[in-house]
């Protein structure tokens, strides 16, 4: 197989928009869900730190 044939095959594969759109949406949705979970976990930890600091400052 020549370099030109490989290049043509790769470009054809990249430009093909049939078939896996449902899988692509599922992967994108999973990535968004993972990002949201990570953001809420980080936010939750920060809120916990602030509440603990306030409790300590109040003397509880």
Backbone torsions as a table, in degrees:
resi	resn	phi	psi	omega
1	UNK	NA	133.2	-178.3
2	UNK	-87.3	165.6	178.7
3	UNK	-61.3	-39.0	179.7
4	UNK	-63.5	-40.2	179.4
5	UNK	-66.8	-39.7	177.5
6	UNK	-64.8	-44.3	179.3
7	UNK	-60.8	-44.0	179.2
8	UNK	-62.8	-42.3	179.5
9	UNK	-64.5	-43.5	-179.8
10	UNK	-64.8	-45.3	179.0
11	UNK	-63.2	-38.4	177.7
12	UNK	-64.5	-41.8	178.6
13	UNK	-64.2	-41.8	-179.3
14	UNK	-66.1	-39.3	-177.1
15	UNK	-78.7	-14.0	-179.2
16	UNK	-70.9	121.1	-177.7
17	UNK	-111.8	12.4	-179.2
18	UNK	-96.4	149.7	167.3
19	UNK	101.9	-72.1	-167.1
20	UNK	-96.0	23.9	-177.5
21	UNK	-63.5	-37.0	178.6
22	UNK	-64.5	-42.7	178.4
23	UNK	-64.4	-40.8	179.3
24	UNK	-62.6	-42.6	177.4
25	UNK	-64.8	-38.8	178.9
26	UNK	-64.1	-42.6	178.9
27	UNK	-65.8	-43.6	178.5
28	UNK	-62.4	-42.3	178.0
29	UNK	-63.1	-40.4	178.3
30	UNK	-64.7	-39.1	178.1
31	UNK	-65.8	-41.3	178.0
32	UNK	-64.8	-43.9	179.4
33	UNK	-61.5	-41.6	178.8
34	UNK	-64.1	-39.8	178.8
35	UNK	-65.6	-40.1	179.1
36	UNK	-65.5	-44.0	178.6
37	UNK	-61.3	-44.4	179.2
38	UNK	-62.7	-41.1	180.0
39	UNK	-65.5	-43.0	179.1
40	UNK	-67.7	-36.1	177.4
41	UNK	-65.1	-44.1	179.0
42	UNK	-64.3	-41.9	178.7
43	UNK	-64.5	-41.5	179.2
44	UNK	-61.5	-41.0	178.1
45	UNK	-64.4	-40.9	179.2
46	UNK	-65.5	-41.0	178.7
47	UNK	-63.4	-41.4	177.6
48	UNK	-60.6	-41.3	178.7
49	UNK	-63.7	-43.8	179.7
50	UNK	-64.3	-43.9	179.4
51	UNK	-63.8	-42.4	177.8
52	UNK	-63.0	-40.2	177.7
53	UNK	-63.7	-42.4	178.1
54	UNK	-65.0	-41.6	179.0
55	UNK	-61.7	-42.5	178.8
56	UNK	-66.4	-41.9	-179.3
57	UNK	-65.2	-35.0	-179.7
58	UNK	-74.7	-27.0	178.5
59	UNK	103.4	21.4	-176.9
60	UNK	-90.0	NA	NA
